[in-house]
Amino acid sequence: MIVLLLQWVTALLLLLGAVLCLLAAVGVLRFPDTFLRMQASAKASTLGLACLLAGTALQFPEVSMIMRLGSIAAFIMLTAPLSAHVIARVSLHRGTPLWEGTVLNEYEPTQCAPEDEPTSSSVHTARPASPNTTASASGALEPSQTS
């Protein structure tokens, strides 16, 4: 009974890992943008490999095999996000064009700048001023001198 359950869980993890790795490969081929491709290759393939390694560890429960699989998992989990980050930074600094369907580019100053720059006379405070405070020229609230 336990052996049958272990085989089913192993098969499920191996199938899930294979599907996730396949989806990562399809994402790398089909996504239109470097940044989207990087996301597919980093996230889906890492999760797929983790499922494959967990299924393999359940199938071969020897200590030496689990140590090898743990080493592989640690290496991939540490290097995949780092390499994706490096690819994204290099693409950003080289000026790689974004996909035309991109809604917001947080690194484009014209898209993220506020509509109107606040002036010193139009500074809004986060809390309402009490009757005993007045706003200074810098916008800071100071106690009033009225008594």
MODELLER restraints for C-alpha pairs under 7 A, 6 or more apart:
rsr = mdl.restraints
at = mdl.atoms
rsr.add(forms.Gaussian(group=physical.xy_distance, feature=features.Distance(at['CA:10:A'], at['CA:55:A']), mean=4.55, stdev=0.5))
rsr.add(forms.Gaussian(group=physical.xy_distance, feature=features.Distance(at['CA:10:A'], at['CA:58:A']), mean=6.14, stdev=0.5))
rsr.add(forms.Gaussian(group=physical.xy_distance, feature=features.Distance(at['CA:10:A'], at['CA:59:A']), mean=6.41, stdev=0.5))
rsr.add(forms.Gaussian(group=physical.xy_distance, feature=features.Distance(at['CA:13:A'], at['CA:51:A']), mean=5.30, stdev=0.5))
rsr.add(forms.Gaussian(group=physical.xy_distance, feature=features.Distance(at['CA:13:A'], at['CA:52:A']), mean=6.22, stdev=0.5))
rsr.add(forms.Gaussian(group=physical.xy_distance, feature=features.Distance(at['CA:13:A'], at['CA:54:A']), mean=6.97, stdev=0.5))
rsr.add(forms.Gaussian(group=physical.xy_distance, feature=features.Distance(at['CA:13:A'], at['CA:55:A']), mean=5.07, stdev=0.5))
rsr.add(forms.Gaussian(group=physical.xy_distance, feature=features.Distance(at['CA:14:A'], at['CA:51:A']), mean=6.35, stdev=0.5))
rsr.add(forms.Gaussian(group=physical.xy_distance, feature=features.Distance(at['CA:14:A'], at['CA:52:A']), mean=4.93, stdev=0.5))
rsr.add(forms.Gaussian(group=physical.xy_distance, feature=features.Distance(at['CA:14:A'], at['CA:55:A']), mean=5.41, stdev=0.5))
rsr.add(forms.Gaussian(group=physical.xy_distance, feature=features.Distance(at['CA:16:A'], at['CA:48:A']), mean=6.96, stdev=0.5))
rsr.add(forms.Gaussian(group=physical.xy_distance, feature=features.Distance(at['CA:16:A'], at['CA:51:A']), mean=6.69, stdev=0.5))
rsr.add(forms.Gaussian(group=physical.xy_distance, feature=features.Distance(at['CA:17:A'], at['CA:48:A']), mean=3.93, stdev=0.5))
rsr.add(forms.Gaussian(group=physical.xy_distance, feature=features.Distance(at['CA:17:A'], at['CA:49:A']), mean=5.96, stdev=0.5))
rsr.add(forms.Gaussian(group=physical.xy_distance, feature=features.Distance(at['CA:17:A'], at['CA:51:A']), mean=4.70, stdev=0.5))
rsr.add(forms.Gaussian(group=physical.xy_distance, feature=features.Distance(at['CA:17:A'], at['CA:52:A']), mean=4.88, stdev=0.5))
rsr.add(forms.Gaussian(group=physical.xy_distance, feature=features.Distance(at['CA:18:A'], at['CA:48:A']), mean=6.39, stdev=0.5))
rsr.add(forms.Gaussian(group=physical.xy_distance, feature=features.Distance(at['CA:20:A'], at['CA:44:A']), mean=5.73, stdev=0.5))
rsr.add(forms.Gaussian(group=physical.xy_distance, feature=features.Distance(at['CA:20:A'], at['CA:45:A']), mean=6.35, stdev=0.5))
rsr.add(forms.Gaussian(group=physical.xy_distance, feature=features.Distance(at['CA:20:A'], at['CA:48:A']), mean=4.69, stdev=0.5))
rsr.add(forms.Gaussian(group=physical.xy_distance, feature=features.Distance(at['CA:21:A'], at['CA:44:A']), mean=6.43, stdev=0.5))
rsr.add(forms.Gaussian(group=physical.xy_distance, feature=features.Distance(at['CA:21:A'], at['CA:45:A']), mean=4.89, stdev=0.5))
rsr.add(forms.Gaussian(group=physical.xy_distance, feature=features.Distance(at['CA:21:A'], at['CA:48:A']), mean=5.11, stdev=0.5))
rsr.add(forms.Gaussian(group=physical.xy_distance, feature=features.Distance(at['CA:24:A'], at['CA:40:A']), mean=5.25, stdev=0.5))
rsr.add(forms.Gaussian(group=physical.xy_distance, feature=features.Distance(at['CA:24:A'], at['CA:41:A']), mean=5.42, stdev=0.5))
rsr.add(forms.Gaussian(group=physical.xy_distance, feature=features.Distance(at['CA:24:A'], at['CA:44:A']), mean=5.17, stdev=0.5))
rsr.add(forms.Gaussian(group=physical.xy_distance, feature=features.Distance(at['CA:24:A'], at['CA:45:A']), mean=5.42, stdev=0.5))
rsr.add(forms.Gaussian(group=physical.xy_distance, feature=features.Distance(at['CA:27:A'], at['CA:37:A']), mean=6.26, stdev=0.5))
rsr.add(forms.Gaussian(group=physical.xy_distance, feature=features.Distance(at['CA:27:A'], at['CA:40:A']), mean=5.57, stdev=0.5))
rsr.add(forms.Gaussian(group=physical.xy_distance, feature=features.Distance(at['CA:28:A'], at['CA:37:A']), mean=4.71, stdev=0.5))
rsr.add(forms.Gaussian(group=physical.xy_distance, feature=features.Distance(at['CA:28:A'], at['CA:40:A']), mean=6.21, stdev=0.5))
rsr.add(forms.Gaussian(group=physical.xy_distance, feature=features.Distance(at['CA:28:A'], at['CA:41:A']), mean=6.27, stdev=0.5))
rsr.add(forms.Gaussian(group=physical.xy_distance, feature=features.Distance(at['CA:31:A'], at['CA:37:A']), mean=5.66, stdev=0.5))
rsr.add(forms.Gaussian(group=physical.xy_distance, feature=features.Distance(at['CA:32:A'], at['CA:99:A']), mean=6.31, stdev=0.5))
rsr.add(forms.Gaussian(group=physical.xy_distance, feature=features.Distance(at['CA:33:A'], at['CA:98:A']), mean=6.15, stdev=0.5))
rsr.add(forms.Gaussian(group=physical.xy_distance, feature=features.Distance(at['CA:33:A'], at['CA:99:A']), mean=5.41, stdev=0.5))
rsr.add(forms.Gaussian(group=physical.xy_distance, feature=features.Distance(at['CA:35:A'], at['CA:88:A']), mean=6.25, stdev=0.5))
rsr.add(forms.Gaussian(group=physical.xy_distance, feature=features.Distance(at['CA:38:A'], at['CA:84:A']), mean=5.78, stdev=0.5))
rsr.add(forms.Gaussian(group=physical.xy_distance, feature=features.Distance(at['CA:42:A'], at['CA:80:A']), mean=5.59, stdev=0.5))
rsr.add(forms.Gaussian(group=physical.xy_distance, feature=features.Distance(at['CA:42:A'], at['CA:81:A']), mean=6.06, stdev=0.5))
rsr.add(forms.Gaussian(group=physical.xy_distance, feature=features.Distance(at['CA:42:A'], at['CA:84:A']), mean=6.14, stdev=0.5))
rsr.add(forms.Gaussian(group=physical.xy_distance, feature=features.Distance(at['CA:46:A'], at['CA:77:A']), mean=6.69, stdev=0.5))
rsr.add(forms.Gaussian(group=physical.xy_distance, feature=features.Distance(at['CA:50:A'], at['CA:73:A']), mean=6.55, stdev=0.5))
rsr.add(forms.Gaussian(group=physical.xy_distance, feature=features.Distance(at['CA:53:A'], at['CA:69:A']), mean=6.12, stdev=0.5))
rsr.add(forms.Gaussian(group=physical.xy_distance, feature=features.Distance(at['CA:57:A'], at['CA:66:A']), mean=5.72, stdev=0.5))
rsr.add(forms.Gaussian(group=physical.xy_distance, feature=features.Distance(at['CA:105:A'], at['CA:111:A']), mean=6.85, stdev=0.5))
rsr.add(forms.Gaussian(group=physical.xy_distance, feature=features.Distance(at['CA:106:A'], at['CA:112:A']), mean=6.18, stdev=0.5))
rsr.add(forms.Gaussian(group=physical.xy_distance, feature=features.Distance(at['CA:120:A'], at['CA:137:A']), mean=6.90, stdev=0.5))
rsr.add(forms.Gaussian(group=physical.xy_distance, feature=features.Distance(at['CA:120:A'], at['CA:138:A']), mean=6.37, stdev=0.5))
rsr.add(forms.Gaussian(group=physical.xy_distance, feature=features.Distance(at['CA:120:A'], at['CA:139:A']), mean=6.67, stdev=0.5))
rsr.add(forms.Gaussian(group=physical.xy_distance, feature=features.Distance(at['CA:123:A'], at['CA:139:A']), mean=6.01, stdev=0.5))
rsr.add(forms.Gaussian(group=physical.xy_distance, feature=features.Distance(at['CA:132:A'], at['CA:143:A']), mean=5.87, stdev=0.5))
rsr.add(forms.Gaussian(group=physical.xy_distance, feature=features.Distance(at['CA:132:A'], at['CA:144:A']), mean=5.55, stdev=0.5))
rsr.add(forms.Gaussian(group=physical.xy_distance, feature=features.Distance(at['CA:133:A'], at['CA:141:A']), mean=6.07, stdev=0.5))
rsr.add(forms.Gaussian(group=physical.xy_distance, feature=features.Distance(at['CA:133:A'], at['CA:142:A']), mean=5.38, stdev=0.5))
rsr.add(forms.Gaussian(group=physical.xy_distance, feature=features.Distance(at['CA:133:A'], at['CA:143:A']), mean=4.30, stdev=0.5))
rsr.add(forms.Gaussian(group=physical.xy_distance, feature=features.Distance(at['CA:133:A'], at['CA:144:A']), mean=4.94, stdev=0.5))
rsr.add(forms.Gaussian(group=physical.xy_distance, feature=features.Distance(at['CA:134:A'], at['CA:141:A']), mean=5.63, stdev=0.5))
rsr.add(forms.Gaussian(group=physical.xy_distance, feature=features.Distance(at['CA:134:A'], at['CA:142:A']), mean=5.52, stdev=0.5))
rsr.add(forms.Gaussian(group=physical.xy_distance, feature=features.Distance(at['CA:134:A'], at['CA:143:A']), mean=6.21, stdev=0.5))
rsr.add(forms.Gaussian(group=physical.xy_distance, feature=features.Distance(at['CA:134:A'], at['CA:144:A']), mean=5.64, stdev=0.5))
rsr.add(forms.Gaussian(group=physical.xy_distance, feature=features.Distance(at['CA:135:A'], at['CA:141:A']), mean=4.61, stdev=0.5))
rsr.add(forms.Gaussian(group=physical.xy_distance, feature=features.Distance(at['CA:135:A'], at['CA:142:A']), mean=6.21, stdev=0.5))
rsr.add(forms.Gaussian(group=physical.xy_distance, feature=features.Distance(at['CA:136:A'], at['CA:142:A']), mean=6.69, stdev=0.5))
